[in-house]
Amino acid sequence: MIGVVICHRALANEFLRTAEAIVGFTDDLYALSNENHTGETLFTELEQLVLNRAPDQKGVLMVDLRGGNTWSVARRFARQYPGFFVLSGVNLPMIFSFLTKKNQFELEELVKVLERDAHRGVVLEK
């Protein structure tokens, strides 16, 4: 099982760099940017990444913006490869949760845990 963070511009790479600095590792987690890509070329890059690194074809696609082209590509990919789930609104708590819990849960349960942990990271304080 792998995780792929797909974001606009350099955001996905920065998420992974930050996660590695804090957690110390980013095993089985990859970054993709939509920069200089059409939807079709981004889909192809995602497909090549997954087929080369996840022979079981299971994983989580974490995108920055629901409704954006990163989300559209991820949704299309998940429809074509049913072993993948799409989570939008990626944040560091979601990424930390993936890195630390991916071996503790089956994929269907893991995505629920990731969603819950991402929401826990959003807190209004006064």
C-alpha positions, 0 to 999 in steps of 0.5 A, a space after each residue: 500500500 502506498 500514499 501519494 500526495 498530489 497538489 498544485 505547484 510545489 506543495 506536495 513536495 513541501 508536505 513530504 519534506 516537512 513530514 520527513 523533518 518532523 517524523 523522520 521518514 516518509 516510507 511508501 509516501 510520494 509527491 506529485 505536482 500538477 505543475 507543467 501537466 495537463 490532466 492527461 499527463 498528470 494521470 499518466 505520471 500517477 499511473 507510472 508511479 503506482 504501477 512501479 511502486 505498488 504492485 498490489 495496486 492499493 493506496 491512498 491519494 491525498 489531494 489539496 483541493 476538492 474539485 481541482 484538477 488534482 482531485 479530478 485526476 485522482 478520482 479518475 484514477 481511483 475509478 480505474 484502479 478500485 484499490 485506491 481511495 481519494 482524500 481531499 484537503 490534505 494536511 500534515 495531520 493526515 500525512 503523519 497519520 498515514 506514515 504512522 498508521 498505515 501498517 496498523 489498519 486495512 486500507 478501508 479502515 485506514 482511510 477513515 482514520 486518516 479523515 478523522 485525524 485530518 479533521 482533528 488537526 483543524 481547530 479554531 482557537 481564540 
